[in-house]
Amino acid sequence: MKRFSLADVLDVLFYSLSACFIAFGVLRYFRLKVWLCLLFALLFAAVTCAGTALLLSGNRRKKINGKREKEERDALLLHLALEREERVRAELLTALVAAGRAANLRDDVLEEEGVLLVPLFTMEPLSADAVAVLLKKYGETPFTVACSEVSPEAERLLFRFGKGVMKGDAVYSLFASTSTFPDPLICGQLPKRSVKANLRRSFSKKNARPFFVSGLLLLVMSLFTLFPLYYLITGCVLLVTAVLVRAVGFSETP
């Protein structure tokens, strides 16, 4: 359970209790004995709890992996955009050689099988003007531009003149597959949101309305359920939270 957040735990409890109440109500409808209804309802709740926990764990693992990869990709591209050109060429050469590709560095020009690899990592998508400068510089010489992102106009221009482009995802895959990430990365350690900042964001005054609407909907739902106690308690808690957040909650700006 260490990988579960509080929201995941609450989801598991909610679905398990809901399954228990639903099963108990259905079994009682068929006039089974109370102890049998309770036994099967608890078993159904346990199965639901296990299934929900496994499902959330799998989804959470995928999200964590996707988030980690995105952070690594962004950190790598930021490093390449801020690093000196000669060091970027050297780092790309290391990754290409580790991948078993026939690349070499000659006269400060990175080349792979007769095709130049021109690193041009920028904070904004590569523009058509930057591509035009490269076309003027290299003329008919075949080359591929390695960049973070490329604008549609620049990509069309490269395609028109038969030049290649290696975007940020491909660059990240090259470094990740060969385990040749530059170390240390420039600005590689990005600041993380503190617990205080998360609390301020969660209980800001602008969240009073969602708390209120959620509580009101739960109170309305309690009118149409066989076991309204959960909805009544939760709805009242959310309504009180909405009032408190609106009255003494954090301002939207720290």
C-alpha positions as CSV (number, residue, x, y, z in Angstrom):
1,M,0.0,0.0,0.0
2,K,3.0,2.3,0.1
3,R,2.5,3.1,-3.6
4,F,-1.1,4.2,-3.0
5,S,-2.1,7.8,-2.4
6,L,-4.9,8.9,-0.1
7,A,-7.2,9.3,-3.0
8,D,-6.6,5.7,-4.1
9,V,-7.3,4.4,-0.6
10,L,-10.5,6.4,-0.4
11,D,-11.5,5.0,-3.8
12,V,-10.9,1.4,-2.7
13,L,-12.9,2.0,0.5
14,F,-15.8,3.7,-1.4
15,Y,-16.1,0.9,-4.0
16,S,-15.8,-1.8,-1.4
17,L,-18.4,-0.3,0.9
18,S,-20.7,0.3,-2.1
19,A,-20.3,-3.3,-3.2
20,C,-21.1,-4.5,0.3
21,F,-24.2,-2.4,0.7
22,I,-25.5,-3.3,-2.8
23,A,-24.9,-7.0,-2.3
24,F,-26.6,-6.9,1.1
25,G,-29.6,-5.1,-0.3
26,V,-30.0,-7.5,-3.2
27,L,-29.7,-10.6,-1.0
28,R,-32.1,-9.2,1.5
29,Y,-34.6,-8.6,-1.4
30,F,-34.6,-12.3,-1.9
31,R,-35.3,-12.8,1.8
32,L,-32.1,-14.6,2.8
33,K,-31.1,-14.8,6.4
34,V,-29.4,-11.7,7.7
35,W,-26.2,-13.5,8.6
36,L,-26.0,-15.1,5.1
37,C,-26.6,-11.7,3.5
38,L,-23.9,-10.2,5.7
39,L,-21.4,-13.0,5.0
40,F,-21.8,-12.9,1.2
41,A,-21.8,-9.1,1.2
42,L,-18.5,-9.0,3.1
43,L,-17.0,-11.6,0.7
44,F,-18.2,-9.5,-2.3
45,A,-16.7,-6.4,-0.7
46,A,-13.4,-8.2,-0.2
47,V,-13.2,-9.3,-3.8
48,T,-14.1,-5.8,-4.9
49,C,-11.5,-4.3,-2.7
50,A,-8.8,-6.6,-4.1
51,G,-9.8,-6.1,-7.7
52,T,-10.0,-2.3,-7.3
53,A,-6.6,-2.2,-5.5
54,L,-5.0,-4.2,-8.3
55,L,-6.6,-2.1,-11.0
56,L,-5.6,1.2,-9.4
57,S,-2.1,-0.1,-8.7
58,G,-1.6,-1.0,-12.4
59,N,-3.0,2.4,-13.6
60,R,-0.9,4.2,-11.0
61,R,2.3,2.4,-12.1
62,K,1.6,3.4,-15.7
63,K,1.0,7.0,-14.8
64,I,4.2,7.1,-12.7
65,N,6.3,5.6,-15.5
66,G,4.8,8.0,-18.0
67,K,5.3,11.0,-15.8
68,R,8.9,10.0,-15.0
69,E,9.7,9.5,-18.7
70,K,8.2,12.9,-19.5
71,E,10.3,14.6,-16.8
72,E,13.4,12.9,-18.0
73,R,12.7,13.9,-21.6
74,D,12.0,17.5,-20.7
75,A,15.2,17.6,-18.5
76,L,17.3,16.2,-21.3
77,L,16.0,18.6,-23.9
78,L,16.4,21.5,-21.6
79,H,20.0,20.4,-21.0
80,L,20.7,20.2,-24.7
81,A,19.2,23.6,-25.3
82,L,21.4,25.2,-22.6
83,E,24.6,23.3,-23.2
84,R,27.5,24.5,-25.4
85,E,27.3,23.3,-29.0
86,E,30.6,21.3,-29.0
87,R,29.5,19.4,-25.9
88,V,26.1,18.7,-27.4
89,R,27.8,17.2,-30.4
90,A,30.1,15.1,-28.2
91,E,27.1,13.8,-26.1
92,L,25.2,12.9,-29.3
93,L,28.2,11.1,-30.7
94,T,28.5,9.1,-27.4
95,A,24.9,8.0,-27.6
96,L,25.1,7.1,-31.4
97,V,28.2,5.0,-30.9
98,A,26.7,3.3,-27.9
99,A,23.7,2.4,-30.2
100,G,26.0,0.8,-32.7
101,R,25.6,3.4,-35.3
102,A,28.5,4.5,-37.6
103,A,28.9,8.0,-36.4
104,N,32.0,10.2,-36.2
105,L,33.0,13.7,-35.4
106,R,35.2,15.4,-37.9
107,D,36.2,19.1,-37.9
108,D,33.4,19.9,-35.3
109,V,30.8,18.3,-37.7
110,L,28.8,15.3,-36.6
111,E,28.4,12.8,-39.4
112,E,26.6,9.4,-39.8
113,E,27.1,7.4,-43.0
114,G,27.6,10.5,-45.1
115,V,24.7,12.5,-43.6
116,L,25.4,15.4,-41.3
117,L,23.6,15.5,-38.0
118,V,23.1,19.1,-37.1
119,P,22.0,19.7,-33.4
120,L,19.9,22.8,-33.0
121,F,18.1,22.5,-29.7
122,T,16.0,25.6,-28.8
123,M,13.4,26.5,-26.2
124,E,10.8,27.1,-28.8
125,P,9.9,24.9,-31.8
126,L,12.4,25.2,-34.6
127,S,11.3,27.9,-37.0
128,A,11.4,28.0,-40.7
129,D,13.8,30.9,-40.6
130,A,16.3,28.7,-38.7
131,V,15.9,26.0,-41.2
132,A,16.5,28.5,-44.1
133,V,19.8,29.5,-42.5
134,L,20.8,25.8,-42.4
135,L,19.8,25.3,-46.1
136,K,22.0,28.3,-47.0
137,K,24.9,27.0,-45.0
138,Y,24.9,23.4,-46.2
139,G,23.4,23.7,-49.6
140,E,23.0,20.4,-51.3
141,T,24.8,18.5,-48.6
142,P,22.4,16.0,-47.0
143,F,21.8,16.7,-43.3
144,T,19.4,15.8,-40.5
145,V,18.4,18.4,-37.8
146,A,18.3,17.2,-34.2
147,C,16.0,19.4,-32.3
148,S,13.5,19.5,-29.4
149,E,10.5,20.4,-31.6
150,V,9.9,21.7,-35.1
151,S,7.2,24.0,-36.3
152,P,4.9,22.8,-39.1
153,E,6.4,25.4,-41.5
154,A,9.9,24.3,-40.8
155,E,9.0,20.6,-41.1
156,R,7.4,21.3,-44.5
157,L,10.5,23.2,-45.6
158,L,12.8,20.3,-44.6
159,F,10.7,17.8,-46.4
160,R,10.6,19.9,-49.5
161,F,14.4,20.0,-49.7
162,G,14.8,16.3,-48.8
163,K,16.4,17.0,-45.3
164,G,15.7,14.9,-42.2
165,V,14.6,15.8,-38.7
166,M,15.2,14.1,-35.4
167,K,12.7,15.4,-32.9
168,G,12.8,15.4,-29.1
169,D,11.1,12.0,-28.6
170,A,13.6,10.3,-30.9
171,V,16.5,12.0,-29.1
172,Y,15.2,10.9,-25.7
173,S,14.8,7.3,-27.0
174,L,18.4,7.3,-28.2
175,F,19.8,8.4,-24.9
176,A,17.4,6.3,-22.8
177,S,18.0,3.1,-24.8
178,T,21.8,3.4,-24.5
179,S,21.9,4.7,-20.9
180,T,24.1,7.6,-22.0
181,F,22.3,10.5,-20.3
182,P,24.6,13.5,-19.7
183,D,25.6,13.7,-16.0
184,P,25.1,16.1,-14.5
185,L,22.2,17.6,-16.4
186,I,21.9,21.4,-16.5
187,C,18.9,22.3,-14.3
188,G,18.3,18.5,-14.1
189,Q,16.8,18.8,-10.6
190,L,13.6,20.6,-11.0
191,P,11.9,22.0,-7.9
192,K,9.0,20.0,-6.5
193,R,5.8,21.3,-5.1
194,S,5.9,21.3,-1.3
195,V,3.2,19.8,1.0
196,K,2.3,23.4,2.0
197,A,1.8,24.4,-1.6
198,N,-0.3,21.3,-2.2
199,L,-2.5,22.1,0.8
200,R,-2.8,25.7,-0.3
201,R,-3.9,24.6,-3.8
202,S,-6.4,22.0,-2.5
203,F,-8.0,24.3,0.0
204,S,-8.0,27.6,-1.9
205,K,-11.2,29.6,-1.8
206,K,-11.9,28.9,-5.5
207,N,-12.5,25.2,-4.5
208,A,-15.4,26.0,-2.2
209,R,-17.9,25.7,-5.1
210,P,-16.8,22.1,-6.1
211,F,-17.0,21.0,-2.5
212,F,-20.5,22.6,-2.2
213,V,-21.8,21.1,-5.4
214,S,-20.4,17.6,-4.5
215,G,-22.0,17.7,-1.1
216,L,-25.3,18.9,-2.4
217,L,-25.4,16.1,-5.0
218,L,-24.7,13.5,-2.4
219,L,-27.5,14.8,-0.2
220,V,-29.8,14.6,-3.2
221,M,-28.7,11.0,-4.0
222,S,-29.4,10.0,-0.4
223,L,-33.1,10.4,-1.3
224,F,-33.0,7.6,-3.8
225,T,-30.8,4.9,-2.1
226,L,-31.6,2.1,0.2
227,F,-28.8,3.1,2.6
228,P,-28.7,6.9,2.6
229,L,-26.5,7.2,5.7
230,Y,-23.2,7.3,3.8
231,Y,-24.5,9.9,1.4
232,L,-25.9,12.0,4.2
233,I,-22.7,12.0,6.3
234,T,-20.4,12.6,3.4
235,G,-22.6,15.2,1.9
236,C,-22.8,17.1,5.2
237,V,-19.0,16.9,5.6
238,L,-18.5,18.3,2.1
239,L,-20.9,21.1,2.7
240,V,-19.2,22.1,6.0
241,T,-15.9,21.9,4.2
242,A,-17.2,24.2,1.5
243,V,-18.2,26.8,4.1
244,L,-14.9,26.6,6.0
245,V,-12.9,26.8,2.8
246,R,-14.8,29.8,1.6
247,A,-14.5,31.5,5.0
248,V,-11.0,30.8,6.1
249,G,-9.4,29.0,3.0
250,F,-6.2,30.1,1.3
251,S,-6.2,32.9,-1.2
252,E,-5.7,31.9,-4.8
253,T,-2.3,33.6,-4.8
254,P,0.2,32.8,-2.1
